[in-house]
Amino acid sequence: MTVTPARRAAFAVLRRTFEEGAYTDRALRADARRAGLEGRELAFATALAYGAVQRKATLDHLAAVFAERPVEALDPPVLAALRLGLVQLCFLDGVPDHAAVSQSVELAPTRARGLVNAVLRRAAREGRGLVASLPEDTAKQAALKHSHPEWVATLWWDAYGPDEARALMAADNEPAETAVRVNTLVAEPAAVAAELEARPAPDVPEGLVLERPFGIEASQAFRTGAITPQARASMLVARTLAPAPGERVLDLCSAPGAKATHLAALMEGRGEVVAVERNPARADELRQTCERLRAGIVRVVEGDARDDHGRGFDRILVDPPCSGLGTLRGRPDLRWRATPEAAAELAGLQREILAAGARALRPGGTVVYSTCTINPAENEDVVTSLWEHERDADRLLLPHRDGSDGFFIARMHRRP
């Protein structure tokens, strides 16, 4: 039997992710490009690879139950074949059971095909029922059912309550929305929306939500700087800072540049945006983004965001490194990489960067602090520790509630 290119690519991505430590999204782009996947085949490969990585904990539980042995006893290529088959049988609609079983068996090593066949045939009969019966009355149970690390489930359980935590984890396993921002320095949103068959994004006049698969970076609109991929929640950050034409704006931790170039567009190309980035490679990427989007008022500075980058800025954006727990739909392997220790360490760095931003602000100026994580220790606690007063209402966007990435946005003012 010939395995379909989409399944073969997804199988390779699973192995690279869990055996080599590759990033799932990057591995998929590379393997899909080598296989020449487009359209429905690319969409299917994405659903397979992302689904199997995101639902690893649940799939491994199913594999252990049906194989009647711990998954640690299974060789990596065998486990990859099982995960690929199980995600089709138990979580994807429209995939014939016989195809899911037979093609996953074909991908497994010859010596293990009997085991894979037996496990998947049993899963075809019992898998969805077993998933439906998994309890979620505690954070630990919900972590297994919705395939999240237990520490993340407990964090959200304690911070937002059981119902919100369960809904949030369930949403993390759904496909991410695809949105683009129209660069108003060179294009009109209405014209681009008609060209791309996209609908306007709520709350962001220059935002569009794509209704069908679309190769953004291969498009003429991308090459000419008319659009750039950006989550709706991310677009709200620059909108919240609301810079005016002619102002001086400081953007700390600026790469890859979606927010810096958005600021330039909102300023109508007048004024100055000082964009600070520590990593030289990412600073180069930032420069390329600014050039493509014709954001000539952005001046890229290579340096540590905690250093002194001047005084008297009208507005400052502090967008520091974070644990990224709001982006788990689009970054499927991140949930298995993130750790509570790293999140705690990041909170200290975030305080230092916000303090640096506060020092650079003129009297009467505005600071916006934003992260793409869902963690009070990196969000509310950081802002409260440094800016208890002169602070507008914070905004927490959640994937299950707002449809976009999870983001925290807080706006503060310095007394005149």
FIVEX-449759 format. One record per residue: z, y, x of N, C-alpha, C, CB in turn. Coordinates in pm, whole numbers, plus 50000, padded with zeros to 5 digits. Glycine has a CB too. Layout:
BEGIN
ZYXZYXZYXZYX ...
END
This chain:
BEGIN
500004988050085500005000050000500005012450088501225000149904 499225022550049499185035150121500215044750061497765041350117 501125049650144502135059050098501495072850082503325059650197 501805079749975501215092849952501635102650062501615098249814 500785112150097501135121850202502405129650171499985131550222 502635132750045503845140350010505095132250042503825144149861 505105119450005506275111150033506445108850182506145097749960 505345106850251505435104750395506005117150465504055101150454 505555128850422506075141250481507555143050450505285153350430 507945140450326509355141850288510235132150366509535139550137 509755119850386510495109950465510695114950608509745096450465 509655120550667509765126050803510765137550807508415130850853 510755145950705511685157350701513125152450692511365166550582 513375142250610514725136750599515215131550734514775125650495 514375124350802514775118850931515015129951033513705109150983 514165139851035514345150951130515605158851099513125160251128 515895160450970517085168050931518365160950974517105170450780 518475148150940519745141150960519845133851093519945131450849 518725131351158518775124351286518585133751404517725113651290 517875144851384517595153951494518245167651476516115155651509 518855170051360519485182951337518525194151305520275186751454 517315190851262516325201151228516715208251099514925195051215 516235220551084516395227850959515365222650859516255243250980 515805219250741514925212750644513715221350609515695209550518 513925234150584512795242650543511755243850654513295256550502 512215245050778511265246150889510545232950913511995250651018 511295222050906510675208950925509625206250818511735197850923 509925210250694508965208050586507705216250607509605211450451 507855228750647506665236950671505775230550777507075251150716 506405225650884505625219750994504945206850949506525217051114 505685197950883505105185150841504065187050731506195175650793 504305196350641503335198950535502045204550593503915208650432 502185213150693500995218750756500185207850827501385229850855 500885198950899500185188050967499485178750869501165180051053 500115176550753499535167550652498515174450563500635161550566 498395187650577497455195050494497855195550347496095189050505 499155195650321499625195550183499455209250119501105191350176 498965209349996498815221649920499105218749773497395227649937 499275229249696499405228049551500465218149508498105223949493 500065208949420501025199549362501635190249466500355191349255 500825186049564501365177149668502455184149748500235172449761 502235196849781503255204449854504495206349767502695218049898 504295209249639505435211049549506235198149536504945215649411 505535186649531506215173849520506985170549648505215162649487 506365172949762507045170649889508295179349902506105173350006 508205191549854509355200549858510475195549769508935214749816 510115191349647511125186149556511805173749614510495182849420 511045165049678511595153049738512525156349854510475143849786 512035164249948512805167050068514045175350037511945174350170 513865186249962515005194649929516025186949845514545207349855 515525179649745516435172249658517235161749732515655165749547 516575154449822517285143849895518295149449993516285135049967 517985160950053518955167150145520115173150067518275178150231 519825180649963520885186949885521815176549822520295195749777 521255165849771522055155949697522505144349784521255150649578 522575146449912522915135750007524205128649969523045141350146 525255135849935526545129449907526455120249785527635140149884 525795124949680525655116749560524745104749586525105125049444 523645107149656522705096249687523365085649774521455101649756 524175089849869524845080149955525885072049877525525087250073 526505078349780527435070949694526685060249615528175080649597 525535063949559524725054249485524255042949575523515061149421 523815046549695523335036449789524445026549823522805043049916 525645031749845526765022949880527125013649764527995031249920 527095018949642527425010749525526394999649506527495019449398 525115003249512524064993449482523794983949599522785000649444 524044988449720523864979649836525114971549865523484987849959 526224975449802527504968749820527914968349967527434954549763 527734979950031528164981650170528224996650198527194974250270 529035000950295529095015250327527775019950388530255018050424 527415032350362526145037450415526175038350568525835051350356 527375039150626527465039550772526925026750835528925041850814 526865015850756526345003150808524825002450804526924991650729 524185012550745522725012550731522095020450845522305018350595 521005015250899520275022551002519665035250942519175013551065 519535046051022519015058850970517705057950895518845068351082 516675050550944515425050150866515565042750734514335043650948 516475033150729516735026050603517395035450503517625013650627 518375042950552519075052450465518135063350417520275058550538 517235067850503516255078050462515355072950351515395082550582 514905060450362514065054650258514835053250127513535040950301 516105049350136516925048150015517145061749950518265041750049 517465071650030517675085049974516425090049903518095095050084 515265087749965514015092449906513745085349774512855090250003 513985072349770513775065049645514785068749539513835050349671 516035070249578517085073249481516925086949418518445072249547 516495096749496516345110049437515245110049332516045120549546 514195102049353513135100949253513605093749127511915093749312 514325082849146514755074749033515845081248949515235061449081 516715088749015517925093648946517905108548913519115090749030 517005116148976517085130648955515745137448924517675136949076 514625131248953513345137648927512695131648803512405136249048 512155140248720511455135748600509975134248629511685145648482 509325125348556507885123948566507405115048679507285137148582 508325108548752507935099448859508075085148809508795101748988 507015077348802507125063348756508065055448846505735056548753 508925047448786509885039648865509195030648966510765031348773 508095024348924507435014849014506905021849139506275007648942 506415034249123505915041649238507055045749331505125053949193 508165050449271509305054449351509835042749433510415060149262 509895031049371510425019149439509455014249545510715008049338 508225011649506507285005149598506975013849719505995001849525 506825026949700506475035449813507665037749905505935048749764 508845038149852510035039249937510225026550018511285042149852 509965015149956510035002350028509045002350143509764990449933 507845007550119506805007750222507215016450341505485012850163 508005026750316508455035650423509575029650507508905048950365 510275019950453511405013950523510935004650634512295006350425 511755002550736511414992650839511194978950775512514991750946 510264971150829509884958350769511084949250746508874951350858 511984948750844513124939650835514084943250722513874939550965 514014955950672514974960350571514344962250434515604973150614 513084958450418512394961350292512974953450175510924958450305 513464941550201514094933850093515324940850039514454920050142 516154946150129517344953450087516974965950009518194957250208 516034973750062515634986149995515054983149857514594993850080 514264972949847513674969149719514764965449618512694957549738 515734957249661516804953049570517654964749524517684942549638 518004973649617518834985249583518104994249484519214993149709 516844997149511516115006549426515775000649289514825010949495 515534987749283515284981549152516554982149066514824966749168 517684980249130518934981449055519174995949014520124976349139 518825005149104518985019449072518085023548957518675028049195 516895017648949515985020848839516615017248705514645013448856 517425006648705518075002348580519375009948554518364987448586 520145012748657521515017448637521815031248695522455007648697 520885036648773521185048748850521555060848769520045052048932 520725064348673520995076548596522285075148515519825079648502 522555063148466523795061148394525015062748482523815047548331 524925057948606526035059448698526275074048733525795051448825 525185081548755525325095848784525995103048667523945102248814 525545100048546526095106648427527575103448409525325102448303 527995091748455529385087748435530335092848543529465072748430 529795098848648530665103848755531555114848698529835109148875 532865113948718533765124348664533685137048747535215119248660 534105148048688534155160848760535385168748716532865169148735 536485161848696537715168248650538475175148762538595158048584 538205171348886538845177649000537775183049094539785167649075 538185191349187537235196749284536605185549367537915206949377 537405175749404536895164449484535855156549406538045155249527 536125153949279535155146649197533885154749177535775143149061 534035167649151532865176249130532035177249258533295190249085 532685177049374531965177449501531045165449515532935178049619 531505153649473530675141749479529555142249376531525129149458 529885145849254528875145849148527755155849177529515149049012 528125167449230527145178049253526775179349400527675191249202 527245170049483526845168949623527085181849701525395165249631 528345185549711528765196649795529895192049885529205208849709 530075198250000531255195150080532525197849999531265203350211 533535189850018534745191349938535395204949962535735180249971 535305210250084535945223150110535265234450032535895226250260 533945233550013533235243749933533615242449787531685242349950 533645230149735534035228049596535445233249570533935213149560 536345230549662537735235249646537825250349653538645229049754 537075256249744537045270949757536635277349625536075275249868 535555272649565535055278549441535945274949323533615273949414 536505263049324537425258649219538625268049212537885244049243 539175271049327540355279649334540025294349307541025278349471 538855298749354538505312949343537985316749206537485316449447 537205307949142536505311649020536835302948899535045311149044 537615292448920537975283548811537035271748800537985291048680 537475260748738536675248348731535315250048664537445237948657 535255256948551533985258148479532935265448562534185265248345 533345276748621532425284548703531995276548826533065297848746 532945269648887532635261849008531645250648977533915255949069 531865243548866530945232748830529545238048803531465225148707 529455249148730528155254948699527455259948825528315266448599 528225265648915527675270649040527125259349125528735278349118 527875248349136527405237049215526175230549152528515226649230 526145229449020524975223848954523745232348980525235222548803 523885245448975522755254448997522225253549140523155268748967 523105250449235522685249449375521675238349398523885247249463 521595228749308520665217649324519355219649249521315204849277 519195231449189517955234749119516995242249212518255243248993 515695242149184514765249449270515065264349271513325247249223 514935270349387515195284649401514055292749339515365288449549 514405303849282513405313249231512605318949348514085324749149 511315321249326510465327549428510165341849387509145319549449 510615351149469510425365349437509835372549558511775371949396 509115383249530508585391849636508905406249601507045389749654 508985414249706509145428749686507825435649717510295434449775 507375443949626506175451849650506565463549739505535456849517 505835465349846506095476349939505465488949884505545473150082 506265497549826505745509449757505215519949854506825515449671 505325517549984504675526450079503175524550079505235524150219 502715512750030501275509950035500705504549906500995500250145 501535501049808501005494649687501835498249566500965479449704 501245496249447501925498549321502345485149261501005506449224 503595483949216504065471049161503215465649047505465472649113 502765474248957501995469448841500695462948886501715480948744 500015469048982498745463649029498945450349099498065473649123 499995449249180500265436749251500685425849152501365438849358 501455429549051501895419748951500695413448881502815426348848 499705421348848498515416048782497735406848875497615427448734 497675410649002496935402549100497595389149124496805410149231 498935388949127499665376649160500085368649038500885379949241 499815373448919500285367048797501805365348801499595353248777 502485376448827503945376448839504545385448733504375381048980 505825383148706506525391548608507485400848680507275382848505 507745412548623508675421848686510075416048697508715434948609 510745419048806512125414648824513075424248755512465413448974 514075419148684515025428248619515815436148722515975420348529 516065448748693516915457648773516255462648901518185450748808 515075457448937514435461649062512975464949033514545450549172 512625477749020511265481548980510175476149072511145496348974 510495474349201509505469649297509545454449317509715476449430 510375447449242510515433049255509625425449158511935429049234 509095414149203508275405449120508775391149134506775406549158 508775383649024509105369449024507825361649001510195366048916 507515352649091506275345049082506395333948979505895339249218 505375332548898505385322748790504735309448830504675328348669 504045309248944503345297048985503425296049137501855297048936 503175284149194503175283049340502155292449403502875268549383 502555298749512501695308749574502015309349723501875322849507 500995308349805501195309049950501375323549994500005302650025 502595328249992502865342450016502355346950152504355345350005 502775340050258502475344750392501005342850431503355337650491 500275335050355498845333250381497995342850300498435318850352 498625351050217497875359550124497445372750189498715362450001 496395378350131495925391550174496975402150148494625395150102 497695400850037498735410750004499835410850109499335407849867 500175399250163501195398650269500645404650397501635383950293 499445400850435498875405750562498725420750564497525399250588 498405426750451498205441250446499495448950424497215444750337 500615441750411501905448450395502225452450253501955460350480 501475447250156501735450850016502955443649960500515447749930 503245431650012504395424049962505155417850078503945413049864 506395414350050507195406550145508135397650065507995415950243 508345385250107509265376650032510695381850043509195362150083 511375382649931512755387449930513405383649798512815402849952 514595378149803515315374449682515675386849601516585366349716 515725385349469516085396649384517445402249420516075392549238 518405393549446519745398149481519715406549608520705386349497 518895402349704518775409849828518175423649805517925402149927 517235424749712516645437849682517655447649625515495436149584 518665442449557519665451149497520535458149601520545443349403 520535452949724521385458949828520905472949862521385450149955 519625474449897519095487649929519145496849808517665486649980 518895491249689518985499149566520405504449546518555490749445 521405496549583522795501049568523135511949668523755489249586 522605511049789522835521649888522135534449845522335517350028 520955533149782520215544449722519985555949818520955549449601 519295553649930519035564650023518015574449965518535559150157 518135586850005517195597149960516235600650073517955609749911 515035605150039514095609550143514725620050233512815615050080 514505618750364515015628350460516375625150517515055641550398 517055615050466518395611850515518345603550643519185604350407 519505602950710519705594150826520505582150779520435601550945 519935570250802520545557950755520725548350873519685551450643 521875541850878522155531850980522205518150914523495534951053 521425508650967521385494950914521885485651024519925490850868 523095480251006523695471651107523375456951078525215473851111 523005449651183522565435551172521305434951087523695426551110 520255441151134519105444451050518045433551036518465456551102 517875425151137516795415151131517025405351016516685407551265 515945400150957514535401650996513845414050941513775389750952 514545422450862513985435350826513645437650681512805437350903 513925428250593513585430350452514315442450396513925417850369 515605443750428516385454850374516045467950444517885452050386 515845467750574515505479950647514195485950597515405477250798 513195477450575511915482450526512005486650379510835471750543 512895480450304513125484750166513745498750165514045474650091 514695500950255515285514350267514205524650298516375514550377 513305521350391512235530650428511345533750308511395524850542 511075523650226510245525850108510955534650007509865512550044 512245532149984512995540449891513085554949940514395534649870 513015556850071513065570350129511675576550136513675569850270 510675569450082509285574350077508735577650215509205586649987 509235570550315508735572550451509175585350517507275572050449 510255591350465510745604050521512215602550557510555615950421 512565606650680513925605350729513955595650846514875600550618 515095588850865515225579350976516135567850936515765586251102 515695555650970516525543750955516725537951094515885533250857 517955537951143518285531851272518705517451244519435539851347 517885508051289518085493951258518595486751383516765487451208 519825481951378520485476051494520425460851485521945480851504 519975454651592519915440051599520245435551741518505434751556 521165426151750521645421651881520695411951950522995415251867 520115402751875519285392151932517895397551966519185380351834 517455396652092516145402252128514985396252051515905400452276 515005383052030513905376751957513865381551813514035361451961 515045382551752515085387451614514745402251607516475384951553 515065409751711514685423851715513165425251721515325430951837 512505416351796511045416451799510465413151662510515406551904 511075403351595510645399951459510815411851365511435387851406 511905419051382512175430951302511095441551325513555436751336 510705443751450509655453451481508335449451415509475454851633 508015436651422506775431851361506785433851210506555417151394 507945431351147508075433551002507855448250968509455428850952 508465456951045508315471351020506875475851038509225479351112 506215470251137504805473951160503935468951045504305468151293 504155456551002503345451050893503545458850764503675436350870 504775462950738505085470150615504985485350630506465466350567 504495489650746504225503950770505475512550752503115509050677 506595507050794507875514250784508105521850914509065504450755 507335532350934507365539751060508655547251087506255549351063 509455549550984510695557051006511845548151055511105564150877 511575535051066512605525951115512545525551267512425511651055 513685528551329513795527851476514695516051511514375541451537 514135506251579514875494151612515665496251740513925482051627 516955493151734517845494251849518425480451879518995504651823 518225475652000518815462952040520245465552088517965455952152 521215459752020522605461952058523545455351960522905476752066 524805455151996525865449351915526215458851801527115446052001 526275453551681526585462051565527965468251575526485454051436 528855462651657530215467851670530295479651765531145456851717 529215482451838529205493451934528965506851863528135491152041 529055517551940528835531051888527325533751885529575541751974 526795536351767525375539451753525145553551697524705529151664 526135562051717526005575751673526985579151562524605578451627 526975591451521527875596351417527075604351314529015605151477 527705607051203527125616051104526015610251019526615627751172 525945597151005524925591150919525245593750772524795575950946 524205596350694524395598850551524755586050476523115605050490 524105575050514524345562250447524275551050551523295559750333 525105540950527525165529850622525155516750546526425530850711 524305507650591524275494050536524905484650637522825489650502 525935477650593526585467450675526265453850612528155469850686 525395446450678524915433550627525165422950735523385434150587 526435419350758526785411450876526455396750861528255413050905 526505389250972526365374750962527425368950868526475368151102 527045358750791527985352750696527705337850686527875359450557 528515330950609528365316450596527175312350509529625310450539 526595321750435525365318950360525515309950240524385313050450 526725308950184526955299550075526265303649944528425298150051 525675315349941524915319349823523455315249829524985334149806 523035309049941521615305849960521365290849967521095312550086 522235282749908522145268249924520945262149852523405261749874 520385269149754519185263749688517975264249781518885271649560 517815275149852516665276749939516865271450080516285290949946 518115268550117518425263250251519205250350232519235273650339 518515239450202519175227250153520155220850249518145217250117 519925222050380520825215650475522035224150510520085212250600 522055236850468523135245850509524495241050462522875259750458 524565235150343525855230750291526495220350382525695225050151 525675212850455526205202450544526465207850684525245190650552 525995219950713526255226250843527455235550840525025233850888 527655242250727528725252250718530095245550728528615260150585 531055252750787532415247550800533405258550763532685242450944 534595254850715535595265050684536035272650808536805258850617 536035265850923536435272551047535445283551084536545262351162 534155280551070533145290651101533225302451005531745284551097 533465299650877533595310450778534765319450811533755304650637 535885313550852537055321550887536785330251009538265312450913 536075324651106535725332451226534795343951191535075323451331 533845341451102532925351851061533635363450992531865346050968 534675360550916535405371150847535965381350945536555365250763 536445376751060536925386051161535815394751215537585378551274 534655388751241533515396351290533065406451185532355387051326 533065402551060532635411450952533525423850944532635404050818 534825422150961535745433550961535415443251075537205428750973 535115437851190534805446451305533525454451281534655438051432 532525447951223531255454851199531405465451090530165444851161 532165462250985532395472250881533175484150935533155466050763 534125481651023534895492651084533965501551168536035487051172 533015495451239532065503251317531205511851226531175494051402 530795506251112530025514051017530805525750963529565505250903 532085523750935532925534450882533025546050982534325529150848 533105542751110533225553251212531955561751221533525547051348 530815555951189529545563051204529175571551083528445553251230 529965570750976529615577350850530095591850848530225569750732 529255600450795529655614550779530605615950662528425623550759 531415626550659532235629150540531375630450415533075641950560 531765623550309530995623550186529885613350183530415636950164 529715605950293528645596050301528995583050230528325593150444 528015573950226528135561450151527895549450242527155561250032 528735539250224528555526450293528365515550188529785523150384 527425506550213527305494350133527535482450225525895493450063 528425473750181528695461150252528125449950168530245459150277 527325441350230526725430350154526715417650236525285433950111 526835406450166526665393250227525905384350128528045386850266 525335373450182524705363550095525595351150086523285359850148 526895353350077527805342150064528685343849941528675340850189 529305332749900530225332749785531555327849837529685323649666 532305337249891533565333949958534415346549964533315328250101 535485347549884536305359649884536795363950022537485357749795 537045354550112537535358050245536515365850325537925345450320 535215363850295534155371250364533675383250283532985361950392 534135384550161533645394950072534755404750035533045388849947 535415402249923536435411449873537535413949975537045406049745 537985403450044539085405150138538695414050256539535391550190 537465413050303537005421350414536975436050372535625416950462 536405438750256536285452650210537665458550181535395453450084 538515451150114539845456150078540675459150202540565445949990 540505451350306541315453350426541005466550495541095441950523 539805471950472539415484150541539125495850448538205481550625 538915492850319538405503350231538975501550090536855503250228 540255502850081540905500649952540595511749853542405499349970 540405523949905540155535549818538705540249834541145547049851 538305549649751536935554949751535905543649746536705563549876 536155534349656535315522549648534835520749504536065509949696 533505519449488532955516549355533245502049318531435519449351 532865498449198533045484549155532185475249240532705483049006 532775464249285532025454149359531115446549262532985444449432 530085440449319529185432349238529005418649304527815439349219 529305408049231529115394449278528025388049194530435386249272 526925384349257525825377649188525925362749217524445383349232 525805354549113525925340049126524645333249076527165334949046 524175323049146522895316749109522825311848965522635305349200 523885305748915523815300148779523855310948673524965290448757 524365322548709524525333348613523405343748622525865340048634 522945346248746521975356848769520595351948809522485366048873 520465339048836519165333248863518625335149003518205338648769 519275343349084518825345849220519855340349318518585361049243 519735344049445520725339649543522095345449511520295343749685 523125339049563524475344449550524685355649650525525333449569 525085367249603525285379049689526545386349648524065388549681 527175392649747528275401949722527845415549771529605397249792 528025425849687527625439549723528765448849685526285443749650 529255456549782530315466249757529875479849812531675461749823 530105490349734529745503949777531005512249793528785510549676 531115519149905532285527449936531825541449976533135520950048 532725550949965532445564750001533525569850095532335573649876 533135579050182534115585850268534405599550209533585587150415 535675602750204536065615550145535395627150220537605617150147 534945637550146534325649250210535315656350302533795659150104 
END
